[in-house]
Amino acid sequence: MSPTLLEFIVAIILVVVLWQIGVIIAPSVLGWLGRLGHGVDEAAERATRTDDDQQTKEHHNGTHR
């Protein structure tokens, strides 16, 4: 059974419609991923800043270990 011209037209229309849906959705998905990455970076910064503060307090207590 060979595909007909109508089936090719429907396939092309589906590809175009799906492409347009992807173009509409992509900016919001990429923005969400960017915010997620920024949140992870902030959490890592807070964690390393807390560790650095604790190490600084230990090194400034007057003893040299």
C-alpha positions as CSV (number, residue, x, y, z in Angstrom):
1,M,0.0,0.0,0.0
2,S,1.6,3.2,-1.1
3,P,1.1,6.6,0.5
4,T,-1.2,8.9,-1.4
5,L,-0.7,12.6,-2.1
6,L,-3.3,13.4,0.7
7,E,-1.2,11.4,3.2
8,F,1.9,13.4,2.2
9,I,0.0,16.7,2.6
10,V,-1.3,15.6,6.0
11,A,2.2,14.6,7.1
12,I,3.6,18.0,6.0
13,I,0.9,19.9,7.8
14,L,1.6,17.9,11.0
15,V,5.3,18.6,10.8
16,V,4.6,22.3,10.4
17,V,2.0,22.4,13.2
18,L,4.4,20.6,15.6
19,W,7.2,22.9,14.6
20,Q,5.1,25.9,15.4
21,I,4.1,24.4,18.8
22,G,7.8,23.9,19.5
23,V,8.7,27.4,18.6
24,I,5.9,28.7,20.9
25,I,6.8,26.5,23.8
26,A,10.7,26.6,23.6
27,P,11.2,30.1,25.1
28,S,9.2,29.3,28.2
29,V,11.0,25.9,28.6
30,L,14.4,27.5,28.2
31,G,13.5,30.3,30.6
32,W,12.4,27.7,33.2
33,L,15.6,25.8,32.8
34,G,17.6,29.0,33.1
35,R,15.8,29.9,36.4
36,L,16.4,26.4,37.6
37,G,20.1,26.6,36.9
38,H,20.3,30.0,38.5
39,G,18.6,28.6,41.6
40,V,21.1,25.8,41.7
41,D,24.0,28.2,41.4
42,E,22.6,30.3,44.2
43,A,22.2,27.3,46.5
44,A,25.8,26.2,45.7
45,E,27.0,29.7,46.4
46,R,25.2,29.8,49.8
47,A,26.7,26.4,50.7
48,T,30.2,27.4,49.8
49,R,29.9,30.8,51.5
50,T,28.8,29.1,54.7
51,D,31.7,26.7,54.6
52,D,34.2,29.5,53.9
53,D,32.7,31.6,56.8
54,Q,33.2,28.6,59.2
55,Q,36.8,28.0,58.1
56,T,37.6,31.7,58.4
57,K,36.3,31.8,62.0
58,E,38.4,28.7,62.9
59,H,41.6,30.3,61.4
60,H,41.1,33.6,63.2
61,N,40.8,32.2,66.7
62,G,44.5,32.8,67.4
63,T,45.8,29.3,67.1
64,H,47.8,27.9,64.2
65,R,47.2,24.2,63.7
